[in-house]
Amino acid sequence: MKQQIKIIDYKAGNIASVRHAFRRLGLEAGLAAFPEDLEDADKLIFPGVGHARAAMNILKEKDMDQAIKAFKGPVLGICLGMQLMADSSEEGDMQGMGLFPDKIKRFSGDFKVPHMGWNSLYGLEGPLFANVPEASHVYFVHSYYMPKSSRAIALCQYGEAFTAACSKDQFFGVQFHPEKSGKPGMQILQNFIDL
Amino acid sequence: MLTKRIIPCLDIKEGRTVKGVNFGNLRDAGDPVELAARYSEEGADELTLLDITATLEKRSTFLQVVEDVAAAVSIPFTVGGGIANEHEVEKLLSKGADKVSVNTASLRDPELITRLSDAFGDQCVVVAIDARLIDGEWLVVSHAGTRITERKTIDWAKEVCDRGAGEILLTSFTADGSRNGFSLDITREVAENVPVPVIASGGAGLPAHFLDVFVEGMADAALAAGIFHYQVIGIEEIKSFLRKHKIAVR
């Protein structure tokens, strides 16, 4: 049977783009708005744009944060999705899900914020980055970031080295947008399908 | 290293791409979805789609174009044209747009910038500023360049950042369509004085113009329309020129 990938639908995600990307890979991703929608899912995509605390509050209203934490299959948090999976964020003093024991910080320094555009990845590790060459360019749009951590499976340089992707058990997070990152992005999504 | 971005812009009227000079004299420039797919293939870093009719009854045509472009490309894109409230932004984002750009409505209602940035995040809010050189001063113009405001471009650029803009799309009305190069002085003045990325627009005609706007203009990205639609220069041609001059591009 074909696997069922569902996208967490909490009105704070770039759902259309993620669905389109999976369609180009020949897979129709479903949507999950309530905890019971997760029952027949094999994998989850946890997207996110916007404000951390506002997004977290929407998730909590429907107990979706608990449902994601309890999910047994692979989960891929994208951008804000990844940040919500961390311990906490400086953005609105948000308390996260604690799936990654990291604190999300705001970029500050003598450079432009948001970090916006195509930047290169290095230190690629693990199955999510199979067949993705070192120094591949992917698309970032964010003002907050996860500092370099031991759970990083990809790093990026902007002011300092930061965590571009991380994993712990079945949970994965990417700070960039694979669904908007051309060829390397599509490879990463294919790798997630193949996990 | 963060690369400089090349952004083709598609002005869309009634479902077709059009291109004019100094915001007028429109010519048909093809199907927007085909163009978007072609630019994505050719190495565009991002796309901008502007609804230049932006009347209520034509809105659904534009929404369909947004959805079709989102399905066809795997690069980010910004949409703009006549956006005046949160509800419209929500609809555009739900069709697959990554960012929205606001222009005239933000001049009328500067609070709009803050409301959008609070609701959707600052990374999502591009403020488009059209600047025109009048008696030695760069003033903001509105309504597709037809109305001159009293605002100085640099002052307005700083203000929109304070209000929550995540990026500025700075178009030189003076240079637009000329193919004589970007307006470097105002681009640099804005880029040096705001904390967010600046996209320079208006006047691109040669690969050297892009080098100039990145080095002298200090822009983070450069946008062009006509030269791409009519295949005057290719995106890869610009990028290889930039690489030769040690500018980081994708």
Interface residues (C-beta under 8 A of the other chain):
Chain A: N14 I15 A16 S17 H20 A21 R23 R24 V49 G50 H51 L80 K112 V113 P114 H115 M116 G117 W118 N119 S120 H137 Y139 V141 H142 S143 Q157 Y158 H177 E179 K180 S181 G182 K183 G185 M186
Chain B: M1 L2 T3 K4 R5 S40 D45 E46 E67 A70 A71 S74 I75 P76 L93 S94 K95 G96 D98 K99 D118 A119 F120 G121 D122 Q123 C124 G166 E167 P195 V196 P197 D220 A221 R250
